[in-house]
């Protein structure tokens, strides 16, 4: 789980600590991973007090140098993963749930050759920070990759795309919170219309 970005569009605030509904963005994603059966959740980013996992293990690590981008963060997280499958998730997905992660794992496991699966938005665009992958596939790809773009790293692996189900109610699981408008929209969907206060996550 990548939780060490700069949040430049939110004034440099600690974006994963923003509260949507009754918990922080990061806590929502950690909870979904635990409920989906993850035995270990690796959070790449600075330590954040009060973060717990109901079942399994929670580990917080830091990429070097801190804030160096999603590809170094992914490599650092993979270093602690021993399981054959790994979810790669952003820390700002308030509506991702265990069922979405289970669907990603099932799709990735059924793909031949096994290449991973990612959520796709309403326009069919892949959401690279909402996916499930064979761990060794990611390790091999990241070792030989010289760029700094997740799309550049993951796109050539040709993952399965899971789009929204027709008539699917509620907010999309891939919705992330990059801007103040995104956070307002997420809070409105959760029944909490208050806007974000950069630097003072509710």
LINJO-V594574 format. One line per field, one symbol per residue. psi: psi as a letter, one per 20 degrees, with the letter a starting at -180 (. if undefined). A space follows every 50 residues. Layout:
psi->???
This chain:
psi->pokkrilhikkjrngiiqppcjrrgghggggggghijphpooooaqqoqj prphqaqppprpqpqpjirhghggggghhjpiqhqppoqrjlnijprhhg hhhgggghhiqoqojrqqqqahjjpqnhkmrpqpghggggghhjpiajph ghghgiimrpporqqpjprrqqhiprnhrhhggggghghijniprqnpim p.
